Amino acid sequence: MAEGILGLGGGGAASLNQETIDKLKAAERKARVEPIETNIADLVKEKEVFTNISAKVAELLTAVKPFDVFVSGGTTAFDEKAATTSGDSAVFQASDVSKLNNGITTVDIKSLAQKDVYQSNTITGAQKDALGDIGTLTIAVGSDSFDFNTADYATYDELTAAITAKAGVAASLDSVGTDSHRLILKSEDSGTANALTISGTAADDLGFTTDEVGTINATNHTLTAQDMSAEIDGVSYNVSSNKLTVDGLDITANKIGVSTINISDDNSLVVTKVQDLITKYNELVDLVSGELDNADSSVSDKSSLRNILSQVKDKLFGQYGASSDKSVFNYGFELDKTGKITLNTATFNKAVEDNPAALQELFVGTAANEGFGTQLKAVIDEMNFSGGVLDSQEDSMATREKTLNEDKEKAEKALDSKYQQLALQFGSYGAIISGFESSFSGLKMMIQQSTSSN
């Protein structure tokens, strides 16, 4: 049995208790708050639907990018190249395939670019930590010259660090045997332009030169700077690096010898990329149509869904080309009774083989006369831009979600306030009723005593 409110009340006052308040509050909450919670739950489902649709639109965007004339890197599905190589004297790569020229390129590597490398005479462990004053060491790289006064450095490690800090020179103190070291000087870059010139009184003491005049010690000049020399299709090149780019082809020399690369157009991937585009379109149609045809769909504004399909279909069924008289349905695209697209690969492959330029004009186009893919890419981009259908729907759902949560919070607070006040009133009423009952009980007892005495 429920207690009286705040412990007050008994008898007739016992009905004014917390259980009664809870029942009244639950009934009113069902009418005022639960409808808002239902709307919030529906909105969560609607957001999930649009998240899935946005993901499918993003997949369609990825599938259409190979047919966009403004694609990053400038390589569309029709710019793909096939390459076969022979020889191992050079490695071939291309950062921008669209710039490659078809045909055979012959690369004859005559010599490889080298750094300039010197080693000092051997330095014992005792000498290593006690450099002493052996004069000035002058190192020149190109037009830059650096003087190192050995009296300024206590050890060879300090001298090595000072040399390395200068641009164009790399120095190291290498252990070459038991208690034996050499000061190694290298040009940081290869090529004759980066050759080192070593002179000064310290140069002779260290063995870089044979006398104070500065004659190079050939024994300690372990590698002589040189340029890469190559002939590419008969044209001579002499460069400081073992890498160069010719007609969009990045060539890296590995060793002396001849290598060739044969570049040709590769349209074999076009049909694969077109089929991927069709697949992503059909998946989007399935997802959106499923919501449009579903009477129990959580989407409150189905016009936005229709807008998405309408914009995509408008481009799909459009006409393109210089004369604007061709559509994708002239080249193997077919529409089935469910509204999906299929590809007649025989028809499409024949078009690829017979007239790839016409296909490229239709699918990609030019900056002045945009094709199907270029225009569809722009439409999908706009859906996500400020004011686009997807962006607007996202903003709308965010606004509705905020409003519903605020409405729920207000309704909950109003209920709590109302029934907190009612609880206080019930407490007061219970005390009054208890007082009346107590007074009535005393009066009843007096009446009974009076009656019994008669």
Disulfide bonds with the S-S distance in Angstrom:
none
